[in-house]
Amino acid sequence: MPTRLIREGIINSDRINELDWAAEVFYRRLLNKVDDHGLFDARPSVLRTSLYPLKVDRVREADCSRWLAACEKAGLIILYEAEKKPFLKVLDTRWQTRSEPKYPQPPVTVNNCKQVRTPVTVVEDVVVVEVEGKTLSGKPDAIEVLKFLNLKANRNYKPVKANVEIIQARLAESFTVAELKQVVAKKCREWLTDDKMAEYLRPKTLFSRTNFANYAGELVDAAEPS
């Protein structure tokens, strides 16, 4: 692993200041493990053994999941999926890239979507979302479901392409908004207080084609949750 230059500005960073002590230590350790492009494996089991090799008996995978989410919320990293595995990218490293990426690069639409407030407008039946100067779009029903997930799970998922399109895909399969919301409500009741499962209250897990078909099959009725 090459020697890394950690700039003094990290001490006065507003984004770093959003983290609690444990999450900040996690982030600083992460800076020592990512490749020159800021990329690394985002599986909690890998983070636990890679970042805390001498403390695996004191650090849980659930802790890594929580700290990872805190770093994403603070806009320090982005999370994405490639080759059916989760990966992360540390933002604004400005390191000299002396080697090829060791992990898959994030999609362009994700790579440019930092954690910022996103203005949303509606043009006819399409929601237009501007993120980091890029314009994305999605159906109002998909945005409604995403907002419901954020409300129920206490999350802050942005209406970016990766999140909106997977919801739209389920709606295109003739599932209703009510059914999507009911699955969200049911899984929040089951998982939100479970450290191991809470991390899966996310669009890519809840609304993947196979997962959602299974979750929808567990529903007793399709009444929209309040």
PyMOL commands that set and color helices and strands:
alter all, ss='L'
color gray80, all
select helices_A, chain A and resi 8-12+14-17+21-31+44-51+61-73+108-111+140-153+161-172+177-191+198-200+203-206+209-217
alter helices_A, ss='H'
color red, helices_A
select strands_A, chain A and resi 39-41+77-82+85-90+120-123+126-131+134-138
alter strands_A, ss='S'
color yellow, strands_A
deselect
rebuild
show_as cartoon
